[in-house]
Amino acid sequence: MKMTYWIAANLRGDKSDAIIARTKHDCEQKVIAYGSSSEYGQPVKKSFLYGDAFDLFEMATAKDGGRGMG
């Protein structure tokens, strides 16, 4: 299976402070709602492949996982 998402990196904070969303439009709207465009980079499309729910869970919880995936 393939998961695709959009991410706007926080330019002043940690990777975990990034904004993620299902669509580019939603990501842009969250940037407007939660901060200012000067605090976040442009939304970037990311995707990755996984075999099943366990693979996805393992990727998300492994070292350097979470929002750093893709």
PyMOL Python script that loads the backbone (N, CA, C, O; Angstrom):
from pymol import cmd

cmd.read_pdbstr("""\
ATOM      1  N   MET A   1       0.835  -1.170   0.000  1.00  0.00           N
ATOM      2  CA  MET A   1       0.000   0.000   0.000  1.00  0.00           C
ATOM      3  C   MET A   1       0.885   1.240   0.000  1.00  0.00           C
ATOM      4  O   MET A   1       2.059   1.186   0.364  1.00  0.00           O
ATOM      5  N   LYS A   2       0.306   2.338  -0.409  1.00  0.00           N
ATOM      6  CA  LYS A   2       1.043   3.596  -0.474  1.00  0.00           C
ATOM      7  C   LYS A   2       0.317   4.655   0.341  1.00  0.00           C
ATOM      8  O   LYS A   2      -0.901   4.809   0.247  1.00  0.00           O
ATOM      9  N   MET A   3       1.085   5.378   1.139  1.00  0.00           N
ATOM     10  CA  MET A   3       0.526   6.490   1.901  1.00  0.00           C
ATOM     11  C   MET A   3       1.166   7.774   1.391  1.00  0.00           C
ATOM     12  O   MET A   3       2.387   7.876   1.274  1.00  0.00           O
ATOM     13  N   THR A   4       0.320   8.742   1.091  1.00  0.00           N
ATOM     14  CA  THR A   4       0.793  10.046   0.621  1.00  0.00           C
ATOM     15  C   THR A   4       0.261  11.115   1.562  1.00  0.00           C
ATOM     16  O   THR A   4      -0.895  11.068   1.983  1.00  0.00           O
ATOM     17  N   TYR A   5       1.109  12.070   1.885  1.00  0.00           N
ATOM     18  CA  TYR A   5       0.713  13.165   2.771  1.00  0.00           C
ATOM     19  C   TYR A   5       1.523  14.402   2.404  1.00  0.00           C
ATOM     20  O   TYR A   5       2.491  14.321   1.647  1.00  0.00           O
ATOM     21  N   TRP A   6       1.124  15.530   2.939  1.00  0.00           N
ATOM     22  CA  TRP A   6       1.824  16.796   2.729  1.00  0.00           C
ATOM     23  C   TRP A   6       2.374  17.273   4.063  1.00  0.00           C
ATOM     24  O   TRP A   6       1.724  17.133   5.100  1.00  0.00           O
ATOM     25  N   ILE A   7       3.586  17.842   4.030  1.00  0.00           N
ATOM     26  CA  ILE A   7       4.227  18.298   5.252  1.00  0.00           C
ATOM     27  C   ILE A   7       4.835  19.683   5.051  1.00  0.00           C
ATOM     28  O   ILE A   7       5.491  19.948   4.044  1.00  0.00           O
ATOM     29  N   ALA A   8       4.605  20.562   6.030  1.00  0.00           N
ATOM     30  CA  ALA A   8       5.223  21.890   6.064  1.00  0.00           C
ATOM     31  C   ALA A   8       6.140  21.920   7.281  1.00  0.00           C
ATOM     32  O   ALA A   8       5.675  21.915   8.421  1.00  0.00           O
ATOM     33  N   ALA A   9       7.432  21.950   7.031  1.00  0.00           N
ATOM     34  CA  ALA A   9       8.413  21.912   8.119  1.00  0.00           C
ATOM     35  C   ALA A   9       8.395  23.211   8.910  1.00  0.00           C
ATOM     36  O   ALA A   9       8.262  24.295   8.342  1.00  0.00           O
ATOM     37  N   ASN A  10       8.531  23.092  10.227  1.00  0.00           N
ATOM     38  CA  ASN A  10       8.668  24.262  11.085  1.00  0.00           C
ATOM     39  C   ASN A  10      10.116  24.721  10.969  1.00  0.00           C
ATOM     40  O   ASN A  10      11.036  23.969  11.292  1.00  0.00           O
ATOM     41  N   LEU A  11      10.317  25.945  10.512  1.00  0.00           N
ATOM     42  CA  LEU A  11      11.666  26.447  10.247  1.00  0.00           C
ATOM     43  C   LEU A  11      12.427  26.798  11.515  1.00  0.00           C
ATOM     44  O   LEU A  11      13.649  26.941  11.483  1.00  0.00           O
ATOM     45  N   ARG A  12      11.721  26.938  12.631  1.00  0.00           N
ATOM     46  CA  ARG A  12      12.368  27.334  13.888  1.00  0.00           C
ATOM     47  C   ARG A  12      12.333  26.249  14.954  1.00  0.00           C
ATOM     48  O   ARG A  12      12.931  26.410  16.018  1.00  0.00           O
ATOM     49  N   GLY A  13      11.643  25.149  14.684  1.00  0.00           N
ATOM     50  CA  GLY A  13      11.463  24.137  15.710  1.00  0.00           C
ATOM     51  C   GLY A  13      11.948  22.765  15.288  1.00  0.00           C
ATOM     52  O   GLY A  13      12.709  22.607  14.333  1.00  0.00           O
ATOM     53  N   ASP A  14      11.489  21.803  16.021  1.00  0.00           N
ATOM     54  CA  ASP A  14      11.850  20.409  15.816  1.00  0.00           C
ATOM     55  C   ASP A  14      11.011  19.796  14.688  1.00  0.00           C
ATOM     56  O   ASP A  14       9.987  20.354  14.294  1.00  0.00           O
ATOM     57  N   LYS A  15      11.458  18.639  14.172  1.00  0.00           N
ATOM     58  CA  LYS A  15      10.684  17.931  13.148  1.00  0.00           C
ATOM     59  C   LYS A  15       9.270  17.621  13.617  1.00  0.00           C
ATOM     60  O   LYS A  15       8.332  17.603  12.821  1.00  0.00           O
ATOM     61  N   SER A  16       9.128  17.379  14.904  1.00  0.00           N
ATOM     62  CA  SER A  16       7.805  17.041  15.437  1.00  0.00           C
ATOM     63  C   SER A  16       6.853  18.232  15.440  1.00  0.00           C
ATOM     64  O   SER A  16       5.655  18.063  15.668  1.00  0.00           O
ATOM     65  N   ASP A  17       7.367  19.427  15.193  1.00  0.00           N
ATOM     66  CA  ASP A  17       6.534  20.623  15.126  1.00  0.00           C
ATOM     67  C   ASP A  17       5.991  20.881  13.721  1.00  0.00           C
ATOM     68  O   ASP A  17       5.278  21.860  13.496  1.00  0.00           O
ATOM     69  N   ALA A  18       6.328  20.005  12.782  1.00  0.00           N
ATOM     70  CA  ALA A  18       5.858  20.163  11.403  1.00  0.00           C
ATOM     71  C   ALA A  18       4.341  19.982  11.335  1.00  0.00           C
ATOM     72  O   ALA A  18       3.736  19.315  12.174  1.00  0.00           O
ATOM     73  N   ILE A  19       3.758  20.587  10.328  1.00  0.00           N
ATOM     74  CA  ILE A  19       2.328  20.431  10.077  1.00  0.00           C
ATOM     75  C   ILE A  19       2.157  19.385   8.990  1.00  0.00           C
ATOM     76  O   ILE A  19       2.806  19.456   7.946  1.00  0.00           O
ATOM     77  N   ILE A  20       1.285  18.413   9.230  1.00  0.00           N
ATOM     78  CA  ILE A  20       1.018  17.388   8.231  1.00  0.00           C
ATOM     79  C   ILE A  20      -0.472  17.377   7.907  1.00  0.00           C
ATOM     80  O   ILE A  20      -1.306  17.712   8.748  1.00  0.00           O
ATOM     81  N   ALA A  21      -0.794  16.986   6.668  1.00  0.00           N
ATOM     82  CA  ALA A  21      -2.182  16.929   6.232  1.00  0.00           C
ATOM     83  C   ALA A  21      -2.305  15.972   5.048  1.00  0.00           C
ATOM     84  O   ALA A  21      -1.312  15.578   4.436  1.00  0.00           O
ATOM     85  N   ARG A  22      -3.541  15.613   4.746  1.00  0.00           N
ATOM     86  CA  ARG A  22      -3.805  14.706   3.627  1.00  0.00           C
ATOM     87  C   ARG A  22      -3.663  15.372   2.278  1.00  0.00           C
ATOM     88  O   ARG A  22      -3.289  14.720   1.303  1.00  0.00           O
ATOM     89  N   THR A  23      -3.956  16.667   2.202  1.00  0.00           N
ATOM     90  CA  THR A  23      -3.892  17.388   0.930  1.00  0.00           C
ATOM     91  C   THR A  23      -3.047  18.644   1.088  1.00  0.00           C
ATOM     92  O   THR A  23      -2.831  19.132   2.198  1.00  0.00           O
ATOM     93  N   LYS A  24      -2.575  19.154  -0.038  1.00  0.00           N
ATOM     94  CA  LYS A  24      -1.791  20.389  -0.014  1.00  0.00           C
ATOM     95  C   LYS A  24      -2.638  21.541   0.515  1.00  0.00           C
ATOM     96  O   LYS A  24      -2.171  22.345   1.321  1.00  0.00           O
ATOM     97  N   HIS A  25      -3.869  21.613   0.061  1.00  0.00           N
ATOM     98  CA  HIS A  25      -4.768  22.678   0.510  1.00  0.00           C
ATOM     99  C   HIS A  25      -4.957  22.636   2.028  1.00  0.00           C
ATOM    100  O   HIS A  25      -4.874  23.668   2.694  1.00  0.00           O
ATOM    101  N   ASP A  26      -5.210  21.450   2.571  1.00  0.00           N
ATOM    102  CA  ASP A  26      -5.379  21.320   4.026  1.00  0.00           C
ATOM    103  C   ASP A  26      -4.112  21.732   4.772  1.00  0.00           C
ATOM    104  O   ASP A  26      -4.187  22.359   5.829  1.00  0.00           O
ATOM    105  N   CYS A  27      -2.960  21.382   4.227  1.00  0.00           N
ATOM    106  CA  CYS A  27      -1.687  21.740   4.852  1.00  0.00           C
ATOM    107  C   CYS A  27      -1.527  23.263   4.869  1.00  0.00           C
ATOM    108  O   CYS A  27      -1.132  23.836   5.885  1.00  0.00           O
ATOM    109  N   GLU A  28      -1.832  23.911   3.755  1.00  0.00           N
ATOM    110  CA  GLU A  28      -1.739  25.362   3.687  1.00  0.00           C
ATOM    111  C   GLU A  28      -2.704  26.028   4.666  1.00  0.00           C
ATOM    112  O   GLU A  28      -2.362  27.030   5.294  1.00  0.00           O
ATOM    113  N   GLN A  29      -3.898  25.477   4.793  1.00  0.00           N
ATOM    114  CA  GLN A  29      -4.884  26.041   5.721  1.00  0.00           C
ATOM    115  C   GLN A  29      -4.441  25.880   7.171  1.00  0.00           C
ATOM    116  O   GLN A  29      -4.671  26.768   7.992  1.00  0.00           O
ATOM    117  N   LYS A  30      -3.807  24.753   7.494  1.00  0.00           N
ATOM    118  CA  LYS A  30      -3.303  24.547   8.856  1.00  0.00           C
ATOM    119  C   LYS A  30      -2.167  25.516   9.179  1.00  0.00           C
ATOM    120  O   LYS A  30      -2.060  25.993  10.309  1.00  0.00           O
ATOM    121  N   VAL A  31      -1.318  25.808   8.190  1.00  0.00           N
ATOM    122  CA  VAL A  31      -0.242  26.786   8.401  1.00  0.00           C
ATOM    123  C   VAL A  31      -0.854  28.137   8.757  1.00  0.00           C
ATOM    124  O   VAL A  31      -0.390  28.809   9.679  1.00  0.00           O
ATOM    125  N   ILE A  32      -1.886  28.531   8.033  1.00  0.00           N
ATOM    126  CA  ILE A  32      -2.564  29.805   8.312  1.00  0.00           C
ATOM    127  C   ILE A  32      -3.205  29.793   9.706  1.00  0.00           C
ATOM    128  O   ILE A  32      -3.139  30.782  10.436  1.00  0.00           O
ATOM    129  N   ALA A  33      -3.823  28.670  10.063  1.00  0.00           N
ATOM    130  CA  ALA A  33      -4.542  28.575  11.337  1.00  0.00           C
ATOM    131  C   ALA A  33      -3.610  28.486  12.544  1.00  0.00           C
ATOM    132  O   ALA A  33      -3.903  29.060  13.593  1.00  0.00           O
ATOM    133  N   TYR A  34      -2.487  27.769  12.409  1.00  0.00           N
ATOM    134  CA  TYR A  34      -1.626  27.491  13.561  1.00  0.00           C
ATOM    135  C   TYR A  34      -0.413  28.386  13.682  1.00  0.00           C
ATOM    136  O   TYR A  34       0.258  28.367  14.714  1.00  0.00           O
ATOM    137  N   GLY A  35      -0.114  29.160  12.675  1.00  0.00           N
ATOM    138  CA  GLY A  35       1.090  29.980  12.725  1.00  0.00           C
ATOM    139  C   GLY A  35       1.101  30.951  11.574  1.00  0.00           C
ATOM    140  O   GLY A  35       0.050  31.357  11.078  1.00  0.00           O
ATOM    141  N   SER A  36       2.283  31.318  11.155  1.00  0.00           N
ATOM    142  CA  SER A  36       2.414  32.213  10.012  1.00  0.00           C
ATOM    143  C   SER A  36       3.288  31.550   8.963  1.00  0.00           C
ATOM    144  O   SER A  36       4.065  30.643   9.263  1.00  0.00           O
ATOM    145  N   SER A  37       3.151  32.010   7.738  1.00  0.00           N
ATOM    146  CA  SER A  37       3.912  31.397   6.650  1.00  0.00           C
ATOM    147  C   SER A  37       5.415  31.583   6.824  1.00  0.00           C
ATOM    148  O   SER A  37       6.196  30.842   6.227  1.00  0.00           O
ATOM    149  N   SER A  38       5.838  32.558   7.630  1.00  0.00           N
ATOM    150  CA  SER A  38       7.268  32.754   7.880  1.00  0.00           C
ATOM    151  C   SER A  38       7.828  31.702   8.842  1.00  0.00           C
ATOM    152  O   SER A  38       9.042  31.507   8.910  1.00  0.00           O
ATOM    153  N   GLU A  39       6.947  31.027   9.584  1.00  0.00           N
ATOM    154  CA  GLU A  39       7.390  29.997  10.531  1.00  0.00           C
ATOM    155  C   GLU A  39       7.506  28.623   9.894  1.00  0.00           C
ATOM    156  O   GLU A  39       8.168  27.740  10.437  1.00  0.00           O
ATOM    157  N   TYR A  40       6.859  28.435   8.732  1.00  0.00           N
ATOM    158  CA  TYR A  40       6.817  27.122   8.096  1.00  0.00           C
ATOM    159  C   TYR A  40       7.295  27.199   6.652  1.00  0.00           C
ATOM    160  O   TYR A  40       7.110  28.206   5.969  1.00  0.00           O
ATOM    161  N   GLY A  41       7.914  26.110   6.205  1.00  0.00           N
ATOM    162  CA  GLY A  41       8.316  26.010   4.813  1.00  0.00           C
ATOM    163  C   GLY A  41       7.114  25.708   3.934  1.00  0.00           C
ATOM    164  O   GLY A  41       6.009  25.487   4.431  1.00  0.00           O
ATOM    165  N   GLN A  42       7.334  25.702   2.632  1.00  0.00           N
ATOM    166  CA  GLN A  42       6.279  25.355   1.690  1.00  0.00           C
ATOM    167  C   GLN A  42       5.890  23.889   1.874  1.00  0.00           C
ATOM    168  O   GLN A  42       6.754  23.060   2.160  1.00  0.00           O
ATOM    169  N   PRO A  43       4.613  23.555   1.715  1.00  0.00           N
ATOM    170  CA  PRO A  43       4.199  22.153   1.809  1.00  0.00           C
ATOM    171  C   PRO A  43       4.907  21.286   0.759  1.00  0.00           C
ATOM    172  O   PRO A  43       5.034  21.671  -0.403  1.00  0.00           O
ATOM    173  N   VAL A  44       5.356  20.128   1.191  1.00  0.00           N
ATOM    174  CA  VAL A  44       6.056  19.187   0.323  1.00  0.00           C
ATOM    175  C   VAL A  44       5.293  17.866   0.342  1.00  0.00           C
ATOM    176  O   VAL A  44       4.890  17.386   1.401  1.00  0.00           O
ATOM    177  N   LYS A  45       5.102  17.291  -0.830  1.00  0.00           N
ATOM    178  CA  LYS A  45       4.398  16.009  -0.935  1.00  0.00           C
ATOM    179  C   LYS A  45       5.370  14.874  -0.618  1.00  0.00           C
ATOM    180  O   LYS A  45       6.475  14.817  -1.158  1.00  0.00           O
ATOM    181  N   LYS A  46       4.943  13.979   0.261  1.00  0.00           N
ATOM    182  CA  LYS A  46       5.748  12.816   0.647  1.00  0.00           C
ATOM    183  C   LYS A  46       4.908  11.561   0.485  1.00  0.00           C
ATOM    184  O   LYS A  46       3.688  11.608   0.641  1.00  0.00           O
ATOM    185  N   SER A  47       5.542  10.446   0.176  1.00  0.00           N
ATOM    186  CA  SER A  47       4.843   9.155   0.153  1.00  0.00           C
ATOM    187  C   SER A  47       5.803   8.036   0.499  1.00  0.00           C
ATOM    188  O   SER A  47       7.019   8.162   0.354  1.00  0.00           O
ATOM    189  N   PHE A  48       5.234   6.956   0.953  1.00  0.00           N
ATOM    190  CA  PHE A  48       6.019   5.769   1.251  1.00  0.00           C
ATOM    191  C   PHE A  48       5.142   4.538   1.098  1.00  0.00           C
ATOM    192  O   PHE A  48       3.914   4.608   1.154  1.00  0.00           O
ATOM    193  N   LEU A  49       5.808   3.413   0.905  1.00  0.00           N
ATOM    194  CA  LEU A  49       5.104   2.135   0.728  1.00  0.00           C
ATOM    195  C   LEU A  49       5.180   1.322   2.007  1.00  0.00           C
ATOM    196  O   LEU A  49       6.185   1.352   2.718  1.00  0.00           O
ATOM    197  N   TYR A  50       4.114   0.598   2.293  1.00  0.00           N
ATOM    198  CA  TYR A  50       4.092  -0.308   3.438  1.00  0.00           C
ATOM    199  C   TYR A  50       3.232  -1.508   3.078  1.00  0.00           C
ATOM    200  O   TYR A  50       2.331  -1.412   2.245  1.00  0.00           O
ATOM    201  N   GLY A  51       3.514  -2.629   3.706  1.00  0.00           N
ATOM    202  CA  GLY A  51       2.828  -3.880   3.372  1.00  0.00           C
ATOM    203  C   GLY A  51       1.484  -4.045   4.061  1.00  0.00           C
ATOM    204  O   GLY A  51       0.501  -4.439   3.433  1.00  0.00           O
ATOM    205  N   ASP A  52       1.443  -3.742   5.357  1.00  0.00           N
ATOM    206  CA  ASP A  52       0.211  -3.917   6.120  1.00  0.00           C
ATOM    207  C   ASP A  52       0.237  -2.984   7.332  1.00  0.00           C
ATOM    208  O   ASP A  52       1.173  -2.202   7.493  1.00  0.00           O
ATOM    209  N   ALA A  53      -0.767  -3.064   8.165  1.00  0.00           N
ATOM    210  CA  ALA A  53      -0.879  -2.167   9.317  1.00  0.00           C
ATOM    211  C   ALA A  53       0.315  -2.301  10.256  1.00  0.00           C
ATOM    212  O   ALA A  53       0.773  -1.305  10.816  1.00  0.00           O
ATOM    213  N   PHE A  54       0.828  -3.524  10.436  1.00  0.00           N
ATOM    214  CA  PHE A  54       1.977  -3.702  11.320  1.00  0.00           C
ATOM    215  C   PHE A  54       3.208  -3.004  10.751  1.00  0.00           C
ATOM    216  O   PHE A  54       3.948  -2.357  11.492  1.00  0.00           O
ATOM    217  N   ASP A  55       3.437  -3.129   9.440  1.00  0.00           N
ATOM    218  CA  ASP A  55       4.569  -2.440   8.820  1.00  0.00           C
ATOM    219  C   ASP A  55       4.473  -0.929   9.042  1.00  0.00           C
ATOM    220  O   ASP A  55       5.469  -0.274   9.348  1.00  0.00           O
ATOM    221  N   LEU A  56       3.284  -0.392   8.888  1.00  0.00           N
ATOM    222  CA  LEU A  56       3.072   1.033   9.092  1.00  0.00           C
ATOM    223  C   LEU A  56       3.362   1.421  10.542  1.00  0.00           C
ATOM    224  O   LEU A  56       4.034   2.421  10.796  1.00  0.00           O
ATOM    225  N   PHE A  57       2.865   0.642  11.480  1.00  0.00           N
ATOM    226  CA  PHE A  57       3.117   0.886  12.903  1.00  0.00           C
ATOM    227  C   PHE A  57       4.611   0.815  13.205  1.00  0.00           C
ATOM    228  O   PHE A  57       5.140   1.658  13.930  1.00  0.00           O
ATOM    229  N   GLU A  58       5.286  -0.177  12.657  1.00  0.00           N
ATOM    230  CA  GLU A  58       6.718  -0.335  12.895  1.00  0.00           C
ATOM    231  C   GLU A  58       7.506   0.854  12.348  1.00  0.00           C
ATOM    232  O   GLU A  58       8.431   1.336  13.001  1.00  0.00           O
ATOM    233  N   MET A  59       7.148   1.330  11.156  1.00  0.00           N
ATOM    234  CA  MET A  59       7.826   2.490  10.582  1.00  0.00           C
ATOM    235  C   MET A  59       7.613   3.739  11.435  1.00  0.00           C
ATOM    236  O   MET A  59       8.539   4.523  11.647  1.00  0.00           O
ATOM    237  N   ALA A  60       6.391   3.913  11.919  1.00  0.00           N
ATOM    238  CA  ALA A  60       6.050   5.116  12.683  1.00  0.00           C
ATOM    239  C   ALA A  60       6.701   5.143  14.059  1.00  0.00           C
ATOM    240  O   ALA A  60       6.947   6.220  14.604  1.00  0.00           O
ATOM    241  N   THR A  61       6.982   3.981  14.626  1.00  0.00           N
ATOM    242  CA  THR A  61       7.520   3.946  15.984  1.00  0.00           C
ATOM    243  C   THR A  61       9.006   3.605  16.038  1.00  0.00           C
ATOM    244  O   THR A  61       9.602   3.630  17.115  1.00  0.00           O
ATOM    245  N   ALA A  62       9.604   3.293  14.912  1.00  0.00           N
ATOM    246  CA  ALA A  62      11.028   2.950  14.881  1.00  0.00           C
ATOM    247  C   ALA A  62      11.894   4.203  15.061  1.00  0.00           C
ATOM    248  O   ALA A  62      11.399   5.327  14.974  1.00  0.00           O
ATOM    249  N   LYS A  63      13.164   3.999  15.309  1.00  0.00           N
ATOM    250  CA  LYS A  63      14.091   5.116  15.437  1.00  0.00           C
ATOM    251  C   LYS A  63      14.043   5.951  14.159  1.00  0.00           C
ATOM    252  O   LYS A  63      14.018   5.406  13.056  1.00  0.00           O
ATOM    253  N   ASP A  64      14.030   7.256  14.311  1.00  0.00           N
ATOM    254  CA  ASP A  64      13.920   8.207  13.196  1.00  0.00           C
ATOM    255  C   ASP A  64      12.607   8.052  12.434  1.00  0.00           C
ATOM    256  O   ASP A  64      12.518   8.453  11.274  1.00  0.00           O
ATOM    257  N   GLY A  65      11.588   7.477  13.071  1.00  0.00           N
ATOM    258  CA  GLY A  65      10.288   7.312  12.418  1.00  0.00           C
ATOM    259  C   GLY A  65       9.426   8.535  12.621  1.00  0.00           C
ATOM    260  O   GLY A  65       9.916   9.648  12.809  1.00  0.00           O
ATOM    261  N   GLY A  66       8.174   8.309  12.578  1.00  0.00           N
ATOM    262  CA  GLY A  66       7.218   9.400  12.755  1.00  0.00           C
ATOM    263  C   GLY A  66       7.229  10.376  11.611  1.00  0.00           C
ATOM    264  O   GLY A  66       7.197   9.960  10.453  1.00  0.00           O
ATOM    265  N   ARG A  67       7.274  11.639  11.889  1.00  0.00           N
ATOM    266  CA  ARG A  67       7.181  12.652  10.840  1.00  0.00           C
ATOM    267  C   ARG A  67       8.431  12.742   9.989  1.00  0.00           C
ATOM    268  O   ARG A  67       8.449  13.460   8.990  1.00  0.00           O
ATOM    269  N   GLY A  68       9.469  12.030  10.366  1.00  0.00           N
ATOM    270  CA  GLY A  68      10.680  12.013   9.540  1.00  0.00           C
ATOM    271  C   GLY A  68      10.612  10.996   8.413  1.00  0.00           C
ATOM    272  O   GLY A  68      11.528  10.905   7.595  1.00  0.00           O
ATOM    273  N   MET A  69       9.515  10.224   8.368  1.00  0.00           N
ATOM    274  CA  MET A  69       9.400   9.197   7.310  1.00  0.00           C
ATOM    275  C   MET A  69       9.141   9.835   5.958  1.00  0.00           C
ATOM    276  O   MET A  69       8.632  10.952   5.857  1.00  0.00           O
ATOM    277  N   GLY A  70       9.504   9.101   4.935  1.00  0.00           N
ATOM    278  CA  GLY A  70       9.154   9.511   3.571  1.00  0.00           C
ATOM    279  C   GLY A  70      10.223  10.269   2.867  1.00  0.00           C
ATOM    280  O   GLY A  70      10.042  10.665   1.716  1.00  0.00           O
TER     281      GLY A  70
END
""", "prot")
cmd.dss("prot")
cmd.show_as("cartoon", "prot")
cmd.util.cbc("prot")
cmd.orient("prot")
